[in-house]
């Protein structure tokens, strides 16, 4: 599940969430200090996915994401 200010929530796959995070990181003027050592944006996005649940994209504006487990009914 990803949340952007002013947008409806989106349910994305892990791969799509990585792409979403990479796209947002690309838009930033500078990567956060804890991501600066990552070799590329995909690695930085993966680190975010593994270690965080939000990213401030401008003062007071934050993106959020979290895992959602969907259980299908028994058939």
C-alpha positions as a printed Julia matrix, in Angstrom:
75×3 Matrix{Float64}:
   0.0     0.0    0.0
   1.43    3.38  -0.95
   0.18    6.77   0.15
   0.9    10.09  -1.54
  -0.46   13.41  -0.31
  -3.57   14.38  -2.26
  -3.82   11.01  -4.03
  -5.95    7.94  -3.35
  -4.14    5.03  -1.72
  -2.72    2.48  -4.13
  -2.21   -1.22  -3.65
   1.0    -2.11  -5.51
   3.11   -5.22  -5.87
   6.62   -5.22  -4.41
   8.11   -4.64  -7.88
   5.73   -1.75  -8.56
   6.47   -0.24  -5.15
  10.2    -0.34  -5.93
   9.54    1.44  -9.21
   7.33    3.99  -7.44
  10.05    4.67  -4.86
  12.76    4.88  -7.53
  10.68    7.39  -9.47
  10.27    9.56  -6.38
  13.97    9.34  -5.51
  14.79   10.46  -9.06
  12.73   13.62  -8.48
  14.66   14.63  -5.36
  17.45   17.2   -5.66
  19.55   15.15  -3.26
  19.17   11.68  -1.77
  18.75   11.44   2.0
  22.09   10.94   3.76
  21.3     7.32   4.69
  20.84    6.45   1.0
  23.83    8.35  -0.42
  26.08    5.27  -0.27
  23.76    3.15  -2.43
  25.12    2.34  -5.91
  21.95    3.38  -7.78
  18.33    4.43  -7.34
  17.05    0.86  -7.45
  19.32   -0.11  -4.57
  18.3     3.04  -2.68
  14.61    2.2   -3.23
  15.2    -1.38  -2.05
  16.92   -0.1    1.09
  13.95    2.17   1.79
  11.54   -0.69   1.28
  13.56   -2.9    3.64
  14.24   -0.36   6.38
  11.68    2.46   6.35
   8.03    3.27   5.8
   8.15    6.93   4.82
  10.14    9.47   2.82
   9.96   13.22   3.2
   9.96   14.64  -0.33
   9.74   18.27   0.77
   9.34   19.97   4.14
   6.13   18.63   5.68
   5.28   16.41   2.68
   5.81   12.7    3.24
   5.23    9.56   1.2
   4.32    6.41   3.1
   4.19    2.73   2.26
   3.5    -0.46   4.12
   3.02   -4.15   3.47
  -0.49   -5.53   3.28
  -1.14   -9.25   3.53
  -4.11  -10.38   1.53
  -5.69  -13.66   2.42
  -7.89  -15.38  -0.1
 -10.89  -17.3    1.15
 -10.6   -21.08   1.13
 -12.24  -22.62  -1.86
